Amino acid sequence: MARRRGDLELTAVLEAALTRELVAAWRHINDAYFRSALTAPTLELVPTRTTLGRWQVETRTIEISRALVVEQPWSAVVEVLKHEMAHQYVHEVLGEASQSPHGRAFRDACSRLGVDARAAGMPAAEGGLEAMAAEERVVERIARLLALAESPNRHEAEAAMAAAQRLMLRHNLDAVRAQAARDYGFAHLGRPSGRVGEHERLVAMILGKHFFVEGIWIPVYRPLEGKRGSVLEICGTRANLAIAEYVHAFLHQTAERLWRAHRRAAGIESDRERRTYLAGVMTGFAERLVRQDAKSRSEGLVWVKDGDLTGYFRRRHPHVRHVRHTGRQRTDAWARGREAGRSIVLHRPVSAPPSSRGRLLTAKS
C-alpha cells in the first residue's frame, strides 16, 4: 500500500528500505558525533506534520515525520535526526531531566557536538537581526558590482567582477582582523547525484579556494527512488553562503550553455564529450581566479584560512576522509572548454524571493 503526500508516494517496499537507512544514519551519527555513547532506540515514521521529529523518553523512541522524509531533502532529515539524538543524549547520557527540552544542557551539548539546537530542528540561517542586516548589506553591494559585470564592454565587465571579489576579500579580512563573532551555517547545493563528475568537483574546489566557504561531498539517500547519492555541502557565513550558492548555479548554467554553443559550432551530434568539456570550462575559470588572486596579493590583500570556520566545519564533520580522483582525458574538447572558461565573467545576480530561506542571490534563466 502506498502512502501519499501530494503527488509523492512511499510504497511499503520503499518505506522498509527507508527505515533501514534511518537506522544506518543513526548508527553513523552515534559513532561520529556521540562516540557511541547512545543505546539504539526504536525509530518510527509517524503520520504528522505538526512536528518534524520527537524523542519519546517513556518508550525510547525517536519519531520522524513521514512528510518530512518524503518532501524534504535527505540532508534535512539527517539534521532532524541529529537534533532528536541530542535530546536522547541529554536524557540518557547526561541524566538531565530538570531543565526544559531546549534548555542550557541541550544547547551546550548541541554546540559541542555540532548539532542544530533550534526547536524546529531544521537548518536555517543563523545570527541576530543586526548581524543578518550587516551580511545582507555586503551581499547587496557585491550584487551591484556583479550587475555592472553585464556591461558589453569586456574591460568594464572584468573590472566589475574583480572589484566584487576584492570586496568579498576585504569584508572577510576585516571581520577576522576585528575578531568579530561570526555566525556560521551550511547549505546543500544542487541535486543529489549517484556519480559526481570532475566538473562538479572542480566547482566545489573553486568555492572552497576563492569564495570563503568549506565544502564537502556528503552521502544522501533518495527515499522515493530507494537509491543513495552525494550532494555538496558548504559551510560559511550567511553572506558567503549566499554568494557561493549563486556562483555554483551560475557556473553550472554557464558551462552547459557554452557546451551547447560548442556543439552547434563544431557540428557535434552527441553528448559523449560533454563532461570532458565541462571539466575544461571549470579548469579555465579556476585559472582565471588564480590570476586575480595574485593581483590581490600584490595589493597586500592576503587571505589566511578562517580558523573559526574550520572549527565549525570539523564539529559538523568530525571524521573527514580525503579521496584523490583522476581527471578525464585531456582531449580537444577539454582544451576548448578550458579556453571558454578563461573568458567567463560572473554577472547577473538578482534578489531571491523571501521563500528562498536565505538565498540572497540566484542566477537568471
Helices and strands as residue ranges (DSSP letters): E 3-5, E 8-10, H 12-32, E 42-46, E 53-56, E 61-65, H 66-71, H 74-92, H 104-113, H 129-148, H 154-177, E 184-193, H 198-210, E 214-222, E 227-237, H 238-266, H 274-298, H 307-316, H 332-341, E 349-350, G 354-356, E 362-363
